[in-house]
Amino acid sequence: MKSFNVTIEIMPLKSVLDPQGEAIELSIKNNKKYKAKNFRVGKKIEFSIQSKNKSECKTTIKKLCKDFLVNEIIEQYQIKIEDAKN
Amino acid sequence: MKLLNNIKLKLKMRKINFGIIQFPGSNCEQDCFNVIKNILKQNCKYIWHDLNSFRNIDCIIIPGGFSYGDYLRTGAIAAQSKISSKIKNFANQGGTVVGICNGFQILTELKLLPGILLRNKSLNFICKNTFIKVENNETRFTNLYEHNQAIRIPIAHAEGNFYLNKNEIDSIKKNSQIIFTYCDSEGNSTFESNPNGSILNIAGLSNKNGNVLGLMPHPERASEKILGNVDGKKLFESIINYIN
């Protein structure tokens, strides 16, 4: 078994209201200091996992995301897998 | 004669066994317990989230609160608990399940109900009385209400903005799954009467089979004369009526 470090980046789907992003954008607009826009707020989850190989690891993580970490009605996600340095 | 019939009917009715699920962070279970046990004189017990089973239960209630601190997504961690898989089995076998507020959020995370509850459109936590319309009174949860009746029930939530993929909307309409919608005091479902931005003003909906109900308003907070409002009591009485 090998150890992998995993990062999952979760973002709200474009079609879904992102109130945190909107609140940030409104604040930025109001103070007029920065010309930044199109804010979206997501989350990042890190963990380590043991698996036979990278491919099996990816399959397990996809299942974990689908079952628990991500709600695909409103969110999309990206998985990053790295070999853990022992 | 009518009185005699009523007495006979009451004698025939057995006490219903309600089970109220307790998660770390649940905070409306005692209100539900009070209504069921003290007002409606039914059997009622708490079921701790860490249990592997429950027995002799006619109706499961998942109460409001902030299970697991609303971490990850509201209801997401509760949906992974031991008892949740038992609730899922119970519901899939036709058992009666009601999720109120956080309970509704948990039921969507369990995929027992379609859609999901998002942050309120205003971003505020809203705690106030709302009117909701009984869209479907041919259910085990609403059979003692009139069709299209407007009832006054309080809400108290930050994530009550019901969202559903466009392709599923027709299906819930077709199956009469929309049970309650936010409305004005006259029963008109208007933009202004929608407190949280819910799609189609939805305040409560059932699964396709009609045995699972989720609703954001709190009927248990409107079931006692001393609280000044008994509009929610008929929801519990409807369940008792159906099971008997």
Interface residues (C-beta under 8 A of the other chain):
Chain A: V16 L17 P19 Q20 A23 F68 L69 N71 I73 I74
Chain B: L72 R73 A76 Q80 E109 G115 I116 L118 R119 N120 K121 L123 N161 Y163 L164 N165 G197
